[in-house]
Structures are given as structure tokens and as C-alpha cells.
């Protein structure tokens, strides 16, 4: 005889519903039995709480008025299923309480264990398990599976061991569950033992077990041979079997093999590809840029009714982003019947890939639900499109809203600071990372080091590099340091660092490393080392890389060897716009304007679309032509928008103004600047000012100088220009004020530096430098050289000394300029008649230019000087620049 359940004698805590045990019958409609109670229809999430409450209340109402149901096992099983279906833990507890009065039933106990597991009440499930006198394989399998799925793999393994100790033989579901647990807790050794047990007990024929084994081996070994061994020995396969192998092939990058296996699967006929199959194959299409295959798979998905599947559509967005057009992505997105946060995030990424920042922001703002991954995608997109400041602001918003910050978030904002190149902001974000414990993350550390490099904080980058953990692969950071030295005007340090790393074996030579060291060799004019790197690239096959070949062209051109630069260009199997730019820039560096324009004509004939750098270079080439081609230059400048869809920048205007000034059209040059739609930068006015100096036009020169002095400097070069203009006009106090303001803002002037390569060593010189071991000999030789030049007619031009000192001091300053010291060292150390090659980091001053002419006469030597304007070849008292530089 059943009894009414009262709270005071209930073995488990009951929910505190006021209407659960009423003194009067509640106003529920009568029902003959619970089994006749209509199954609730699934509703939206907004209505579910009300439905759950009514489920518990009505079920308890039924138990109250139909106590005989408590003795009906089938009725209790139905109630358990209902509690799981509607995630009603309270109902499960009530039914559990009812079941305690019955004789122990293993099936009922297993259902209760499973119900508690599905409801996430793991302690309750263990309590039920402990109360069972004879748990069977179903009990253990349910528990092992439940704990494995909830990331409690260690507990699942403990239960499996207990099961084996009690002599209960596992079944196929047990093996699937325990292999899943091994994967989650990275227990490879036990997994291998489980495989042995599977073979011993004859469960290798089970499709489910074989699928689980393949997943296990992919996780721990990544060995496709082992996976295929299991796959090939399977007597029966299901779609999951094929999906597992295809997915592994795609993850391994073996796309053609994945396509082949997909075709075999389709050919068998008894297997129909599901959404997972299609998603994997679409990923293979994206990875291999097989756009046409991707469209075929898309058509197959439509034919098989998977066009509305969320997973398939999400992968399709990635495919069309990678291989298609933005319109394809937009149409696909609009046609999707269901979207999730992944869909919206992928659309942000897609628009950012196409450079449509505003559309990406619009999608982000319209997202119904955002997470940290959405923010990260937007922030990474800003960085990709050069919007560093927007990325930093978005990160600040993430922090203020308390969103989860991952290493990807930190890496993105660090990259943003590197783009902004703000030293103070970079120091703040570095402090933030250290404060919140991200400093020990290798990805964040590498990003911080790269940020320091890009912000010019090489001293801080060197500190980070010195304490870099030895257990981490430092090949990447070595490459970053090498690039940093090359990028921050320390090419000699880049070469020394490269040689040291190669000696220690800490740097792997790849395309990035070779490109960086070739750039450093070009900057230094270190042709012999550049040739060695070229030979290494030939031996190792890196000459097939377009970036490396482009760097080789640039290196030879900067080292004064245009013949080899042209040879490399001519043998290139494929050329991009950078290849053509490198060759044009080389000719301009050698002041070969006509040759540069010939390359430009060949580029147009080849159908290569120029970029903004190409047009800047071509405009500059007109400065160095033998004939006056100003009309052609003007035509090109005015057609930039219409013919090439390129908006002229300040650099293009400066180049065009230089051409006009070169050929004496100073009034037109001034008018061009005044008609600019944007505020002219200092570089544009500087181009005109230089032309005024060459043509001795003081009238326009004074007006230009006034414009420059009225500007508020924003970069070191403008500060120096303004300061020098004040000094040239004798306004020393104003000049010093400008320099003081420059120092306060953290800008610094790169000191004039010249160097010469002798016996594979770099010999650098600064103005009035006395650090060289042969300083006495160099200074004595220079004094003799100056006296001989003065006998030949050389007169020091003290107007180039921009310091408030006496005239005799100005002459002394001129005497020991870095270029003169380098030339003297070259004359002393090289054989008679051998050319002297000097590289200077800034423009050579007018006095040094005149001095080199006289030195070439006296010594009967050819002197090659490469400064910021290009090559100067001094021979018999003449320079190839014709005094226009």
C-alpha cells in the first residue's frame, strides 16, 4: 500500500514549492493517470521557465493524487525522461524519493544515474551508484561517459579501473567512453593499453570503438598511417568513420588525398555525406584555394538538402572570403536561415579581409550576441587594415566591459601599438601585460618584443631577448631581432647579430631571414656578403621565393651593381609589382632616368597594375632624364586618378615638384603646391626649397622658407629642416628652441655617419670621430689631402656649418665631416687606382661634394658615394649628379 510522501520522512531534500503539498486540492484539471498527461510541445526559450515550473508542479500533483504511480517502475522511468527533457532537477529528485520505497531495480537505478548525469548533478549520480548493490556494465559505462564529457576524465578513468577490479567486462560503449576520457586528460599510455584490451576482447569489429580509436590516435600521434591501419581493418564503416579520416587529412594539409577519399566514399553509394563531411571538404577547398571545387561541393550540399545547415554555411563564408568576392559572401550571409555568433564573427573577418572596415563595424554593431572572439576578430581586422588607433580603443572598451582577455586579444592590441608606433602607449600596454600575468606567455612575449622593435625601442628589445627562456624556440625571436636592427637604421648590428646566431646555431634561415639580411647588406653596400647570401639561396632553393628574389635585386642595386640586378630580374620566372619597383628604384638610385622609364614602359606592356610606390618612382625618374620630359611627367601626374585609380599623396606631389624644379619651372611648382586639396607636408615645400637653392632663386626660396617655418613640426626631419632654416638665417635662439622642443617630444636626429667596407669589415665614421684605431693616421692624411685640394682651388664653404661659432671653428668643423674621414681612410688602405666606395646615411653636404671632386683629381681615383639622394660618381673633378642632388 502506497503512502503519501511528506517532507518530514523524505530521504532527500524536496523543492520548496508552496503548492506542492496543499491543504486543499489545487485548481489543476483532473487526469486519470500521469501516462495520459499530454506531452508538452517544445517552445521557445522565452517560454521554457514557465513550462518547467508547470512540469514539476503537475507531476507532483499527479503523485499526490495518484500514489499508486510511485509503485509503477515504467511511470517513474517516464518521469525521469521528462525531468531530463526539460532540465528539471527538482522533478528528478522528487521521483528519486519515490523510487526509494521500491525494491531495488537495476534498470531504474541506471536511469536515475543517467538522469543525474545529464542534469549535471554528478555527486547525486555517484550517491545513487554507491547505493546500488549490483551495478552492471551499463551503470559504469554511463558514469564513465558522463564524467568524460564533463571534462572530469580522471574520475572516469578511476571508475573504469574500479569496474575492471570488480570483474565487470566492458562493452563497446565503455570502450568509447574511456577512450574519450583518455583524450581529454592526455593519458596516451592508458589509451594504448585500452587498444590492446579492445583487440583481446574482440571489439575491434565494432564500428563505434574503431571510430573512437582513430580519434585517439589522431589526438596523440597525428600518425595517419596508424589511423589508416584501423580504418582499413574495419569490417563495417559508418559516415563517422569516413568523416574521421577525411577530417584528419584536412587538418594535416593533405587536401588532394581528402578529395580522393571523399570521391571513394561517394562512389560506394551506401553512404550519404552529412554536414560534417561537407564542412571538412569545404575546409580542404579553402586550404588549397580550390575555388571551383568548393563551388561544386556547395552545389552538392544544395542537392542533398544541406544548404540551410549552419556549420556548412559558416565554412562556406570562409571559403568565399578566401577565394571569392565580397558579393558572394554577402549573398550567402543574407540567405542563411540560421546564424550564430560564429557566423557574425566570420562576416566581420570577411569584410576586414576585403578591406571594408566600415561594413565590418556595421556587422559588429548589429550582432545580437557578442563574445570575446567577436571583439578579437574586429581588433585583428583593424590591425590588418592599418587602423591601429581603432584597435587600441576597442581593447580599452573590452577592458572596461570586463570581457575575457585571451593571449590573442593581447597579441592584437600589442600589434596595434606597433602600428601606431607610439612609444608611451607601447610602454603602457607592456606594463598591462606584465601586471596581469601575461608576461610569461610565449606568444605575448614574442608580440611585445616585435612591438618594441617597431616602436624603435631596440634597447628594451635587447633586454627581452637576453632573458628569453631557453626552453622556448628562439629562432622566431632571433629573426625579429634581425629585422629590428635592419629596420631601425642599425644594419651593421644586423649583420653582426646574423653572423653570431649562425655561429651559435640559434637561427633558422627562411624567406623572412634571408630577405632581412639581404636588406641589411644593401643598406651597408656590403656586396660580398650579399653575394654569399645569394649563393646560399641558390643552393637551398630559396630563389624560388619571390620576396627573396626581389630583395636580391634591391641589394645589388644598392651596392652599385646594376648589371647583376638586371640579370636577376631577367631570369625571374614570375614577377610582381614589387619586382618591377625594385628595378625602377635601382635605376633611379644610379640617376638613370631614361633606363627607369624604359622599365616602366615594359611594365605597362606586361599588363602589371602599378601601385602608389610605382607611380612615385616613375615621377622621380623624370628628374634624371637626359632630355626635358616635363610634359610627359605632368601628363602622368594628372592622369593618376583617371588611368590608375590612385589618389596623389604628398609624396607624389613632392616628386612632381622636384621634377618641375629640376627643369627650372619654379613658378609652376609653387602653384602646384598652392593648388593641393590637402595641407602640403614639409617634404613638398622642401622639394621646392631645394630647387630654389640649385637655381639660386632667393625670391621664391624666401616664401617657401616662411611656409616651412610657419608649420608645426610632427616628425624629426621637419624639426631639423626648420632648425636649419633658422640657423642659416642667423636666428640661433629660434633654432635652439626648435631643437629643445624636439628633444622634449622624444625625437632625435640621426647623427651623420659614413662608412667604408674594407677586407669584409665595416669601418664607420662620425663627424670629428676619433674612435677608429688609425685615427692619428687618418687625421694627418686628411690634413695633407685638404692642403693639396686647396692648392688645386678648393675653398671650404662655411655656409654649411649651422652652428653659432667663429669662422675658423666653422672651417675646423667642415674639415672633419664623416664623409671626408671615410674617403681619407679609403685612400690610405686601398691600392692605387682602386675605386673608393663610401656610404652615407644622410645627404652629403655641399662642401663635402665639392671636396670629393678635387680629391678625384689629385688622387686620380674614382670615388663612389651613396647618400640619401642616390649615387655620386666622382671622376676627374666631375660628379654624375651634375650638381643636382
Secondary structure by P-SEA (a helix, b strand, c coil): cbbbbcccccccccccccccccccccccccccccccccccccccccaaaaaaaaaaaaaaaaaaccccccccaaaaaaaaaaaaaaccaaaaaaaaaaaccccccaaaaaaaaaaaaaacaaaaaaaaaaacccccaaaaaaaaaaaaaacaaaaaaaaaaaaaaacccccaaaaaaaaaaaaaacaaaaaaaaaaaaaaacccccaaaaaaaaaaaaaccccaaaaaaaaaacccccaaaaaaaaaaaaaacaaaaaaaaaaaaaaaccccccaaaaaaaaaaaaaacaaaaaaaaaaaaaaacccccaaaaaaaaaaaaacccaaaaaaaaaacccccaaaaaaaaaaaaaacaaaaaaaaaaacccccaaaaaaaaaaaaaacaaaaaaaaaaaaaaacccccaaaaaaaaaaaaaaccaaaaaaaaaaaaaacccccaaaaaaaaaaaaaacaaaaaaaaaaaccccccaaaaaaaaaaaaaaaccaaaaaaaaaaaaaaccccccaaaaaaaaaaaaaacaaaaaaaaaaaaaaacccccaaaaaaaaaaaaaaccaaaaaaaaaacccccaaaaaaaaaaaaaacaaaaaaaaaaaaaaacccccaaaaaaaaaaaacccccaaaaaaaaaaaccccccccccaaaaaaaaaaaaaacaaaaaaaaaaaccccccaaaaaaaaaaaaaaccaaaaaaaaaaaaacccccaaaaaaaaaaaaaacaaaaaaaaaaaaaaaccccccbbbbbbcccbbbbbccccccccaaaaaaaaaaaaaaaaaaaccccccccccccccaaaaaaaaaccaaaaaaaaaaacccccbbbbbbbcccccaaaaaaaaaaaaaacbbbbbbccccbbbbccccccccccc
